[in-house]
Amino acid sequence: MTITQHCYERFTERAKRGDRDPARAAVKILDMLSKAEPVQLKKKYRATALLRNGLRLVSYLKFDNWIFVLDEEQNVMTCYQGQQFRWEADK
């Protein structure tokens, strides 16, 4: 699993101050990913997400209020917080 530079940048923008150091961010992201659970978007949000992701199929992992977006090769493309209403457990 590779974490993209874009994901590191988004994480450090959105994380608590103590987690903004690049080395600490890497450890924190890997720890969160090891505990994350698969989720999927609710149906009404999927078409928009597919377009936003350049028609690439992606999967999502959720830890606490963080969402991680992974491509088909399991590269962690980005991460963000919130929008809990958009998610449901992966079936």
Residue pairs with C-beta under 8 A, 6 or more apart in sequence:
1 33
1 70
1 74
1 75
1 76
2 73
2 74
2 75
2 76
3 26
3 29
3 30
3 75
3 76
4 75
4 76
4 77
4 78
6 77
6 78
7 29
7 68
7 76
7 77
7 78
7 79
8 22
8 25
8 26
8 29
10 78
10 79
10 80
11 19
11 25
11 28
11 29
11 79
12 19
12 20
12 22
12 25
14 79
14 80
14 81
15 25
15 28
18 24
19 25
19 28
29 68
29 76
29 79
32 63
32 64
32 66
32 68
33 61
33 63
33 68
33 76
35 63
36 61
36 62
36 63
36 66
36 68
37 61
37 62
37 63
37 89
37 90
38 59
38 60
38 61
38 62
38 90
39 60
39 61
39 62
39 67
39 87
39 88
39 89
39 90
40 60
40 87
40 88
40 89
40 90
40 91
41 49
41 60
41 86
41 87
41 88
42 86
42 87
42 88
45 86
49 58
50 57
53 69
56 71
56 72
57 71
57 72
58 69
58 70
58 71
58 72
58 77
59 69
59 70
60 67
60 68
60 69
60 70
60 87
60 90
61 67
61 68
61 70
62 68
62 87
65 81
65 82
65 84
66 79
66 80
66 81
67 79
67 80
67 81
67 83
67 87
68 76
68 78
68 79
69 76
69 77
69 78
69 79
70 76
70 77
71 77
